[in-house]
Amino acid sequence: MNDAENLSKLLGHLPPAVFREFMVDEFGLAMPDADAKKPKKEQREQMEAVLAALGVGERQRIEEVAERIVLLSDGAGQDVIDGFKDDIFDDAARETFAAIPNQYERALWLHVHEPVIFEEALNARQADVFRQSASCYSGFMAPANLAVLDDATAKAAFHQTVAQQLGCSDDAVAIQIFKRLRPDTQTGEDVDLYQISIHHNRPPEIIDCVQASELVPQEVIRAVSSHITYEPANGHLEVLSKDTAGREALARIVADSLLQSPITGEKIPLKQYDYQSLAAPRNFDLSGEPVAFVKVVELGYAAGNGRSLLVKIWTKDVDDIYAAARSLIGPAFDFRDHHLNYAKLSIKLKKVGKDRARTITVILRDDNKCNIKTKREKDRALCDRLLAKWHLVKEIGHVVEAPADTVAA
């Protein structure tokens, strides 16, 4: 099924009996009876034939649901679910859920049995992905009156104010407020995180479609989402939205209406990195950390004449990056004679509990650019802590010039 990637993933990863039950109960499909005596491959082939015989429109309708389930089946999705389950599930549901070993089946169980939580988890996952993109992020500070978050009158006033800010009618805006857990950057322990998800309709737009062999215009209305998170432990208020110009306005509405703690506009200190110590061989302190080993796999620098050099090695290379550079350039070459503007670390994590061993890549570029290559929020928190532990993060105060979309209260 080349036109149904996520549906194919569910078919391949769910137990055949579970997939069949989902197709029958959710979509009313006539699937072959489950036969545990047959090989799983044969059972899946029979169900795939039924799906392939459907019309494209009907299969796409199922694919859209499958995509939502798959989004909560990867590392980012499972992190979000882990943050929800202890506070929201009752004891019986927690036991049932904990016994499911398959992450695809866990996400499906949530979709079927806890649809409201499923929607909240999807929003939380989207917010976590937005947080990894500087183009979608702004940060503020705001001590809060948390009791207001549960006040119906305050919520209604907030809803109306948001609608006015977005230029929408009240019923064209949907707002969800909930609490989940998020790993703390310093300790790795779970801390409370409040999330406000705001969805609103964009103005109608006209697209062309084919009806009865004729090309006709059709009006569609699309919804867009923004997410605001608040962490009481440190007072961080984060706005996660592709609407750069509207982020601060949303933050101020949340601070004024829900947190009752106005933002003052004080700028947040800008995190910067100092990785010049990587220019020479060094030891990485791994004590107490779930890390098997660390290796510098890329180093680069630029010369004043516009020329640059980047040295790369494989993680399993018998040499380190310094020996490799000398073999490529010359025996006298030393990275310490240059100012590094690029470094790449490969961090191999140990297998801990149900978490498999995996590799995280951290890229440091220029003074304040850091890209942690992982979809898991807990891994990002771990890497933030490790970089500080290895003295790769500068200890700085307030900067003179912060980015225009990064302020504090």
TIVO-750383 format. One line per field, with one value per residue (C-alpha): residue number from 1; x, y, z; residue in three letters. Coordinates in nm, 4 decimals. Each point is the difference from the previous one (the first is absolute). Layout:
! TIVO-750383
num c(NUM|...)
xx c(X|...)
yy c(Y|...)
zz c(Z|...)
residu c(ala|...)
This chain:
! TIVO-750383
num c(1|2|3|4|5|6|7|8|9|10|11|12|13|14|15|16|17|18|19|20|21|22|23|24|25|26|27|28|29|30|31|32|33|34|35|36|37|38|39|40|41|42|43|44|45|46|47|48|49|50|51|52|53|54|55|56|57|58|59|60|61|62|63|64|65|66|67|68|69|70|71|72|73|74|75|76|77|78|79|80|81|82|83|84|85|86|87|88|89|90|91|92|93|94|95|96|97|98|99|100|101|102|103|104|105|106|107|108|109|110|111|112|113|114|115|116|117|118|119|120|121|122|123|124|125|126|127|128|129|130|131|132|133|134|135|136|137|138|139|140|141|142|143|144|145|146|147|148|149|150|151|152|153|154|155|156|157|158|159|160|161|162|163|164|165|166|167|168|169|170|171|172|173|174|175|176|177|178|179|180|181|182|183|184|185|186|187|188|189|190|191|192|193|194|195|196|197|198|199|200|201|202|203|204|205|206|207|208|209|210|211|212|213|214|215|216|217|218|219|220|221|222|223|224|225|226|227|228|229|230|231|232|233|234|235|236|237|238|239|240|241|242|243|244|245|246|247|248|249|250|251|252|253|254|255|256|257|258|259|260|261|262|263|264|265|266|267|268|269|270|271|272|273|274|275|276|277|278|279|280|281|282|283|284|285|286|287|288|289|290|291|292|293|294|295|296|297|298|299|300|301|302|303|304|305|306|307|308|309|310|311|312|313|314|315|316|317|318|319|320|321|322|323|324|325|326|327|328|329|330|331|332|333|334|335|336|337|338|339|340|341|342|343|344|345|346|347|348|349|350|351|352|353|354|355|356|357|358|359|360|361|362|363|364|365|366|367|368|369|370|371|372|373|374|375|376|377|378|379|380|381|382|383|384|385|386|387|388|389|390|391|392|393|394|395|396|397|398|399|400|401|402|403|404|405|406|407|408|409)
xx c(0.0000|0.2251|-0.2660|-0.0471|0.3382|-0.1323|-0.2705|0.2685|0.2051|-0.2905|-0.0660|0.3644|0.0495|-0.3301|-0.0880|-0.2296|-0.2929|0.0313|0.0209|-0.3026|-0.2072|0.0908|-0.0976|-0.3305|-0.1044|0.1244|-0.0753|-0.2436|0.2224|-0.0657|0.3296|0.0915|-0.0548|0.3028|0.1802|0.2886|0.1130|0.0990|0.3342|-0.0235|0.1270|-0.2864|-0.2583|0.1349|0.0026|-0.3691|-0.0914|0.2224|-0.1949|-0.3235|0.1517|0.1478|-0.3433|-0.1523|-0.0539|0.2726|-0.2241|-0.1009|0.3565|0.1208|-0.2628|0.1440|0.3559|-0.0700|-0.0977|0.2996|0.2339|-0.1191|0.0630|0.3455|0.0915|-0.0382|0.1957|0.3457|0.2362|-0.1539|-0.3510|0.0927|0.1695|-0.3228|-0.2095|0.2361|-0.0563|-0.3768|-0.0662|0.0746|-0.2136|-0.3002|-0.0541|-0.1722|0.1707|-0.1722|0.0708|0.3618|0.0512|-0.1545|0.2023|0.3284|-0.0407|0.0023|0.3578|-0.0567|0.0136|-0.2375|-0.2499|0.0437|-0.0868|-0.2956|-0.1262|0.0063|-0.1889|-0.2716|-0.0411|0.1062|-0.0778|0.0160|0.3436|0.1041|-0.0781|0.1848|0.3005|0.0060|-0.0001|0.2769|0.2109|-0.0453|0.1045|0.3144|0.0904|-0.0589|0.2287|0.2865|-0.0359|0.1363|-0.2287|-0.3062|0.1172|-0.0041|0.0762|-0.1280|0.0018|-0.3150|-0.0607|-0.3570|-0.3177|-0.0629|-0.3458|-0.1245|0.0693|-0.2956|-0.2332|-0.2903|-0.0562|0.3672|-0.0005|-0.3076|0.1545|0.3239|-0.1897|-0.1710|0.3236|0.1823|-0.2816|0.0219|0.3794|-0.0331|-0.2876|-0.2346|-0.3419|0.0033|-0.1322|0.2799|0.2607|0.0606|0.2121|0.1300|0.1732|0.1607|0.2919|0.2648|0.3522|0.3277|0.3584|0.1932|0.3143|0.2200|-0.1164|-0.1842|-0.2864|-0.3552|-0.1478|-0.3463|-0.0612|-0.3229|-0.0910|-0.2507|-0.0776|-0.1774|-0.1593|-0.1764|-0.1357|0.1771|-0.2108|-0.1647|0.2046|-0.0969|0.1600|-0.0762|-0.1357|-0.1507|-0.3691|-0.1810|0.2994|-0.0119|0.2529|-0.1957|0.1020|-0.0658|0.0236|0.2079|0.0735|0.3251|0.0813|0.3390|0.1367|0.2187|0.1178|0.1007|0.1709|0.0647|0.2405|-0.0657|0.3353|0.1935|-0.2672|0.0706|-0.2820|0.0643|-0.1967|0.0193|-0.1498|0.0903|-0.1533|0.3132|-0.1689|-0.2828|0.2012|0.0563|-0.3663|-0.1090|0.2508|-0.1304|-0.3610|0.0887|0.2003|-0.2679|-0.3125|0.1046|0.3172|-0.0853|0.3668|0.0705|0.3169|0.2425|0.2063|0.3325|0.2213|0.0920|0.3721|0.1085|0.1605|0.3374|0.2434|0.3768|0.1292|0.3591|0.1074|-0.0942|0.2995|0.2149|-0.0605|-0.1955|-0.1858|-0.3793|-0.1299|-0.2586|-0.0355|-0.3605|-0.1229|-0.1731|0.2718|0.2245|0.2466|0.0441|0.1996|0.0763|-0.0797|0.0221|0.1977|0.0179|0.1357|0.0026|0.2933|-0.0097|0.0250|-0.3350|0.1475|-0.1162|0.0886|-0.2123|0.1414|-0.2361|0.0437|-0.2321|-0.1031|0.1741|0.3192|0.3053|0.1551|-0.1330|-0.0755|0.3434|0.2004|-0.2258|0.0632|0.3795|-0.0130|-0.2041|0.1774|0.3452|0.1748|0.0335|-0.3706|-0.1721|-0.3598|0.1177|0.1656|-0.3455|-0.3297|-0.2633|-0.3380|-0.1497|0.0073|-0.2006|-0.0213|-0.1296|-0.1435|-0.0809|-0.2643|-0.0202|-0.3027|-0.1950|-0.3178|-0.2306|0.1955|0.2257|0.3601|0.0184|0.2268|-0.0625|0.1798|0.0733|0.1104|0.1571|0.0323|0.1216|-0.0566|-0.3550|-0.1310|-0.0546|-0.1963|-0.0703|-0.0991|-0.2702|-0.3770|-0.0088|-0.0520|0.1791|0.3064|0.0045|-0.0126|0.2848|0.2156|-0.0590|0.1259|0.2987|0.1139|0.0005|0.1779|0.2696|0.0422|-0.1155|-0.2602|0.1132|-0.1098|-0.1324|-0.2321|-0.2461|0.1056|-0.0049|-0.1609|-0.2459|-0.2013|-0.3121|-0.2304|0.1703|-0.0925|-0.0844|-0.2234)
yy c(0.0000|0.2771|0.2638|-0.1020|0.0022|0.0268|-0.2581|-0.2381|0.0709|-0.0912|-0.3162|-0.1008|0.0845|-0.0843|-0.3614|-0.1208|-0.0605|0.3519|0.1604|-0.1994|0.1034|0.3648|-0.0094|-0.1726|0.2067|0.3411|-0.0140|-0.2892|-0.1879|-0.3637|-0.1584|-0.3717|-0.1827|-0.0102|-0.3331|-0.0247|-0.3250|0.1823|0.1833|0.3723|0.0821|-0.1920|0.1644|0.3444|-0.0717|-0.0931|0.3224|0.2055|-0.1373|0.1294|0.3442|0.0126|-0.0703|0.3063|0.3194|0.2598|0.2398|-0.2575|-0.1222|0.3576|0.0521|-0.2977|0.1190|0.3333|-0.1782|-0.2323|0.2976|0.1441|-0.3312|-0.0366|0.3522|-0.1231|-0.3187|0.1526|0.1173|0.3465|-0.1440|-0.2594|0.2661|0.1992|-0.3047|-0.0825|0.3510|-0.0431|-0.3514|0.0232|0.3060|-0.0829|-0.3773|-0.1785|-0.3021|-0.2590|0.1888|0.0543|-0.3729|-0.0816|0.2666|-0.0963|-0.3588|0.1054|-0.0440|0.1332|0.3798|-0.0078|-0.1994|0.2427|0.2945|-0.1894|-0.0898|0.3681|0.0920|-0.2565|0.0180|0.3559|0.2209|0.3269|-0.0839|-0.1142|0.3459|0.1711|-0.2254|0.0867|0.3703|-0.0533|-0.1876|0.2805|0.2527|-0.1994|-0.0140|0.3761|0.0543|-0.1513|0.2667|0.3473|0.1420|-0.1100|0.0892|0.2982|-0.0094|0.2133|0.0027|0.0255|-0.1065|-0.1306|-0.0295|-0.3647|-0.0020|0.2208|-0.2772|-0.1900|0.3022|-0.0254|0.3763|0.0695|-0.2652|0.1534|0.3474|-0.1413|-0.1716|0.3253|0.2029|-0.2519|0.0109|0.3800|-0.0146|-0.2488|0.1878|-0.2998|-0.0600|-0.1863|-0.3195|-0.0002|-0.0455|-0.3203|0.0108|-0.2929|0.0355|-0.2984|-0.1066|-0.2552|-0.0952|0.1024|-0.1019|0.2726|0.1078|-0.0014|-0.3088|-0.2087|-0.0334|0.0552|0.3413|0.1468|0.1722|0.1833|0.0199|0.2293|-0.1009|0.2556|-0.1015|0.2408|0.0085|0.1908|0.1989|-0.2180|-0.0670|-0.1289|-0.3089|-0.1845|-0.3531|-0.2338|-0.0877|-0.1963|0.0436|0.3772|0.2264|0.2022|0.2389|-0.1120|0.1947|-0.1531|0.1190|-0.1023|0.0104|0.1047|-0.0667|0.1762|-0.1383|0.1765|-0.1943|0.1120|-0.1698|0.1103|-0.1360|0.2710|0.2465|-0.0630|0.0953|-0.1291|0.0922|-0.2521|0.1339|0.0580|0.3472|0.1908|0.3390|-0.1265|-0.1957|0.2778|0.1064|-0.3566|-0.0199|0.3229|-0.1169|-0.3240|0.1843|0.2642|-0.2169|-0.3426|0.0428|0.3480|0.0899|0.2629|-0.0305|0.2885|-0.0453|-0.0773|-0.1909|-0.3622|-0.0815|-0.1546|-0.3416|-0.0175|-0.2840|-0.0212|-0.3105|0.1087|-0.2644|-0.2582|0.1139|-0.2437|-0.3527|0.0118|-0.2212|0.0196|-0.0532|-0.2795|-0.0722|-0.0587|0.0431|-0.2573|0.0492|-0.2756|0.2213|0.3374|0.0724|0.3209|-0.0954|0.3371|0.3208|0.3068|0.3515|0.2947|0.2150|0.3771|-0.0307|-0.1774|-0.3476|-0.2706|-0.3555|-0.2801|-0.3354|-0.2968|-0.3539|-0.2929|-0.0814|-0.3386|0.1460|-0.1482|0.3491|0.3052|0.3223|0.1435|-0.2931|-0.0059|0.3718|-0.0470|-0.2909|0.2071|0.3368|-0.0581|-0.1194|0.3529|0.0885|0.1003|0.1212|0.2166|0.2305|0.0961|0.1309|-0.2718|0.1025|-0.3474|-0.3203|-0.3210|-0.2450|-0.3565|-0.1092|-0.3684|-0.0613|-0.3201|-0.2259|0.0960|-0.1854|-0.0117|0.2717|-0.1450|0.1034|0.2821|0.2712|0.3738|0.2516|0.3484|0.2717|0.3217|0.2847|0.3584|0.1527|-0.0925|-0.2614|-0.3503|-0.2697|-0.3158|-0.2710|-0.1922|-0.0115|-0.0799|0.2784|-0.1932|-0.0363|0.3736|0.0688|-0.2485|0.1642|0.3460|-0.1304|-0.1794|0.3054|0.2031|-0.2805|-0.0111|0.3812|0.0555|0.2588|0.3500|0.1431|0.3402|0.2656|0.2125|0.0728|0.3439|-0.1065|-0.2890|-0.1255|0.2061|-0.2921|-0.0947|0.2039|-0.0558|0.1388)
zz c(0.0000|-0.1272|0.0743|0.3655|0.1742|0.3549|-0.0502|-0.1268|0.3132|0.2245|-0.1977|0.0302|0.3682|0.1696|0.0837|-0.2832|0.2374|0.1448|-0.3452|-0.1221|0.3025|-0.0579|-0.3688|0.0744|0.3017|-0.1171|-0.3725|-0.0420|-0.2461|-0.0807|0.0952|-0.0136|0.3279|0.2272|-0.0103|0.2453|-0.1629|-0.3185|-0.0231|0.0750|-0.3485|-0.1616|0.2286|-0.0852|-0.3733|0.0122|0.1804|-0.2305|-0.2972|0.1545|0.0558|-0.3505|-0.1462|0.1639|-0.1934|0.0300|0.1918|0.2596|0.0432|0.0482|0.2693|0.1879|-0.0736|0.1709|0.3217|-0.0306|-0.0364|0.3323|0.1754|-0.1558|0.1195|0.3587|-0.0720|-0.0468|0.2726|0.0296|0.0192|0.2600|0.2139|-0.0022|0.0912|0.2871|0.1314|-0.0039|0.1205|0.3721|0.0654|-0.2179|-0.0192|0.2871|0.1574|-0.2176|-0.3224|0.1047|0.0528|-0.3363|-0.1741|0.1696|-0.1205|-0.3672|-0.1294|-0.3537|-0.0375|-0.2975|0.2029|0.2921|-0.2237|-0.1476|0.3474|0.0915|-0.3193|0.0646|0.3789|0.0898|-0.3040|0.1962|0.1401|-0.3475|-0.1400|0.2838|-0.0558|-0.3712|0.0847|0.2532|-0.2543|-0.2516|0.2641|0.0796|-0.3693|-0.0328|0.2991|-0.1991|-0.2691|0.0716|-0.2703|0.2004|0.3507|0.2372|0.3723|0.2894|0.3812|0.2119|0.3638|0.0008|0.2014|-0.0915|0.1574|-0.2829|-0.2524|0.1469|0.0252|-0.2479|-0.0101|-0.0734|-0.2737|-0.1653|0.0084|-0.1403|-0.2836|-0.0953|0.0155|-0.2196|-0.2552|-0.0113|-0.0431|-0.2866|-0.1631|0.0297|0.1465|0.3312|-0.1563|-0.2596|0.2751|0.1978|0.3165|0.2042|0.3368|0.1698|0.2153|-0.0920|0.1027|-0.1612|0.0874|0.1796|-0.1847|0.3099|0.1859|-0.2578|0.2508|-0.1226|0.0853|-0.0598|-0.3312|-0.0809|-0.3670|-0.1662|-0.3580|-0.2176|-0.3285|-0.2318|-0.3523|-0.2713|-0.2487|-0.2678|-0.3111|-0.3417|-0.1492|-0.3230|-0.0005|-0.2575|0.0225|-0.2712|-0.2310|0.0420|0.1755|0.2535|0.2820|0.3561|0.3238|0.2806|0.3530|0.1645|0.3716|0.1386|0.3471|0.2529|0.3322|0.3193|0.2767|0.3568|0.2408|0.3609|0.1216|-0.1836|-0.1174|-0.3681|-0.2347|-0.3523|-0.3111|-0.2820|-0.3202|-0.3622|0.0297|0.1028|0.0266|0.2210|0.2581|0.2514|-0.0140|0.0793|0.2841|0.1524|-0.0256|0.1785|0.2658|0.0602|-0.0229|0.1270|0.2053|0.1292|-0.0190|-0.2682|-0.2072|0.0542|-0.3171|0.1701|-0.2409|0.0616|0.0187|-0.3275|0.0324|-0.1712|-0.0498|0.0408|-0.1746|-0.0665|0.2532|-0.2642|-0.2063|0.2016|0.1317|0.3267|0.2400|0.0355|0.3518|-0.0291|0.3718|0.0978|-0.3569|-0.2264|-0.2614|-0.1392|-0.1857|-0.1725|-0.3139|-0.1873|-0.3602|-0.1780|0.0556|-0.2211|-0.0159|-0.2414|-0.1044|-0.0456|-0.3788|-0.0223|-0.0162|0.2397|0.0934|0.1431|0.1113|0.0403|0.1295|0.0636|0.3552|-0.0342|-0.1462|0.1767|0.0143|0.1753|-0.1881|0.0833|-0.1382|-0.3053|-0.0632|0.0239|-0.2434|-0.2479|0.0332|0.1460|0.3164|0.1397|-0.0312|0.3237|0.0364|0.2915|-0.2521|-0.1302|0.1388|-0.0325|-0.1389|-0.0333|0.2048|-0.0057|0.2889|-0.0170|0.3362|0.0418|0.2675|0.2004|0.0010|0.3118|0.0907|-0.3008|-0.1819|-0.2679|-0.0450|-0.2515|-0.1323|0.0311|-0.2189|0.1345|-0.2428|0.1320|-0.2493|0.0396|0.3467|0.0933|-0.2395|0.1321|-0.1787|0.1974|-0.2480|0.1841|0.0139|0.3714|0.2510|0.2742|-0.2253|-0.0643|0.3748|0.0518|-0.2681|0.1437|0.3335|-0.1542|-0.1959|0.3216|0.1869|-0.2666|0.0206|-0.3571|0.1078|0.0942|0.3339|-0.1081|0.1302|-0.1917|-0.3537|-0.1511|-0.3234|0.0117|-0.2962|-0.0619|0.0827|0.3300|0.3084|0.3620|0.2660)
residu c(met|asn|asp|ala|glu|asn|leu|ser|lys|leu|leu|gly|his|leu|pro|pro|ala|val|phe|arg|glu|phe|met|val|asp|glu|phe|gly|leu|ala|met|pro|asp|ala|asp|ala|lys|lys|pro|lys|lys|glu|gln|arg|glu|gln|met|glu|ala|val|leu|ala|ala|leu|gly|val|gly|glu|arg|gln|arg|ile|glu|glu|val|ala|glu|arg|ile|val|leu|leu|ser|asp|gly|ala|gly|gln|asp|val|ile|asp|gly|phe|lys|asp|asp|ile|phe|asp|asp|ala|ala|arg|glu|thr|phe|ala|ala|ile|pro|asn|gln|tyr|glu|arg|ala|leu|trp|leu|his|val|his|glu|pro|val|ile|phe|glu|glu|ala|leu|asn|ala|arg|gln|ala|asp|val|phe|arg|gln|ser|ala|ser|cys|tyr|ser|gly|phe|met|ala|pro|ala|asn|leu|ala|val|leu|asp|asp|ala|thr|ala|lys|ala|ala|phe|his|gln|thr|val|ala|gln|gln|leu|gly|cys|ser|asp|asp|ala|val|ala|ile|gln|ile|phe|lys|arg|leu|arg|pro|asp|thr|gln|thr|gly|glu|asp|val|asp|leu|tyr|gln|ile|ser|ile|his|his|asn|arg|pro|pro|glu|ile|ile|asp|cys|val|gln|ala|ser|glu|leu|val|pro|gln|glu|val|ile|arg|ala|val|ser|ser|his|ile|thr|tyr|glu|pro|ala|asn|gly|his|leu|glu|val|leu|ser|lys|asp|thr|ala|gly|arg|glu|ala|leu|ala|arg|ile|val|ala|asp|ser|leu|leu|gln|ser|pro|ile|thr|gly|glu|lys|ile|pro|leu|lys|gln|tyr|asp|tyr|gln|ser|leu|ala|ala|pro|arg|asn|phe|asp|leu|ser|gly|glu|pro|val|ala|phe|val|lys|val|val|glu|leu|gly|tyr|ala|ala|gly|asn|gly|arg|ser|leu|leu|val|lys|ile|trp|thr|lys|asp|val|asp|asp|ile|tyr|ala|ala|ala|arg|ser|leu|ile|gly|pro|ala|phe|asp|phe|arg|asp|his|his|leu|asn|tyr|ala|lys|leu|ser|ile|lys|leu|lys|lys|val|gly|lys|asp|arg|ala|arg|thr|ile|thr|val|ile|leu|arg|asp|asp|asn|lys|cys|asn|ile|lys|thr|lys|arg|glu|lys|asp|arg|ala|leu|cys|asp|arg|leu|leu|ala|lys|trp|his|leu|val|lys|glu|ile|gly|his|val|val|glu|ala|pro|ala|asp|thr|val|ala|ala)
